[in-house]
């Protein structure tokens, strides 16, 4: 019993560590900027449109956005420092690059985040960090953005590879 409790406590402690965003090394940042040159340059020039802020995942359903090749939004986080966006993904196994402000955290339900907080060396003046996201099937995905209350942010998405 004592051993089982110890194992359970270890799993609980390690699971919270796994959930913490992993900051990449300088070597990983340089390697990704070299390998993903096309999407990283493309994301710099995505046009932004103003997006009404959905305060809950339920509200986001009413404002669903269809992702095809790129999306870009300027939005303001709510009083809790949150915003929700529902994305309609039309392809199986879609691989995307998301760009956010550096102090924003985000989650996307039922998708994998395969690299986070990567400095985009192609538009440093925009102060964007990049996140690689993979979805496994077509459908709707809820993105939760978290920052400071009433913070104005930008949020961009492009396909990882054409």
PEJO-V333964 format. One record per residue. SS is DSSP state (alpha for helix, beta for strand, coil for the rest). PSI is psi in radians with two decimals (none if undefined). Layout:
ss: {SS & SS}
psi: {PSI & PSI}
//
This chain:
ss: {coil & alpha & alpha & alpha & alpha & alpha & alpha & alpha & alpha & alpha & alpha & alpha & alpha & alpha & alpha & alpha & alpha & alpha & alpha & coil & coil & coil & coil & coil & coil & alpha & alpha & alpha & alpha & alpha & alpha & alpha & alpha & alpha & alpha & coil & alpha & alpha & alpha & alpha & alpha & alpha & alpha & alpha & coil & coil & coil & coil & beta & beta & coil & coil & coil & beta & coil & coil & alpha & alpha & alpha & alpha & alpha & coil & coil & coil & beta & beta & beta & coil & coil & beta & beta & beta & beta & beta & beta & beta & coil & coil & coil & coil & coil & beta & beta & beta & beta & beta & beta & beta & beta & coil & coil & coil & coil & coil & beta & beta & beta & beta & beta & beta & beta & coil & coil & coil & beta & beta & beta & beta & coil & coil & coil & beta & beta & coil & coil & coil & coil & beta & beta & coil & coil & coil & coil & alpha & alpha & alpha & coil & beta & beta & beta & beta & beta & beta & beta & coil & coil & coil & coil & beta & beta & beta & beta & beta & beta & beta & beta & coil & coil & coil & coil & coil & beta & beta & beta & beta & beta & beta & beta & beta & coil & coil & coil}
psi: {-0.75 & -0.71 & -0.72 & -0.77 & -0.71 & -0.74 & -0.76 & -0.75 & -0.66 & -0.73 & -0.73 & -0.79 & -0.73 & -0.53 & -0.61 & -0.54 & -0.62 & -0.62 & -0.28 & 2.33 & 2.37 & 2.14 & 2.31 & 2.74 & 2.87 & -0.64 & -0.71 & -0.72 & -0.82 & -0.73 & -0.77 & -0.68 & -0.53 & -0.84 & -0.71 & 0.68 & -0.75 & -0.96 & -0.56 & -0.67 & -0.71 & -0.74 & -0.43 & -0.54 & 0.24 & 2.22 & 2.43 & 2.42 & 2.60 & 2.32 & 2.22 & 2.41 & 2.18 & 2.19 & -0.28 & 2.87 & -0.61 & -0.70 & -0.60 & -0.52 & -0.64 & -0.28 & 0.53 & 2.41 & 2.31 & 2.15 & 2.18 & -1.15 & -0.55 & 2.69 & 2.58 & 2.31 & 2.54 & 2.22 & 2.91 & 2.25 & 2.70 & -3.01 & -0.37 & 0.01 & 0.54 & 2.72 & 2.63 & 2.46 & 2.31 & 2.15 & 2.34 & 2.00 & 2.20 & -0.15 & 2.62 & 2.52 & 0.86 & 2.29 & 2.17 & 2.79 & 2.18 & 2.50 & 2.31 & 2.99 & 2.64 & -0.48 & 0.27 & 2.38 & 2.65 & 2.71 & 2.69 & 2.03 & 2.39 & 0.39 & 2.83 & 2.37 & 2.06 & 0.82 & 2.21 & 2.71 & 0.78 & 2.13 & 2.30 & 1.87 & -0.09 & -0.19 & 1.09 & -0.55 & -0.38 & -0.17 & 0.96 & 2.52 & 2.62 & 2.60 & 2.29 & 2.25 & 2.33 & 2.27 & 2.72 & -0.33 & 2.88 & 2.69 & -2.90 & 2.42 & 2.30 & 2.20 & 2.24 & 2.15 & 2.38 & 2.29 & -2.45 & 2.64 & 2.34 & 0.38 & 2.30 & 2.25 & 2.93 & 2.70 & 2.10 & 2.65 & 2.40 & 2.82 & 2.50 & -0.78 & 2.50 & none}
//
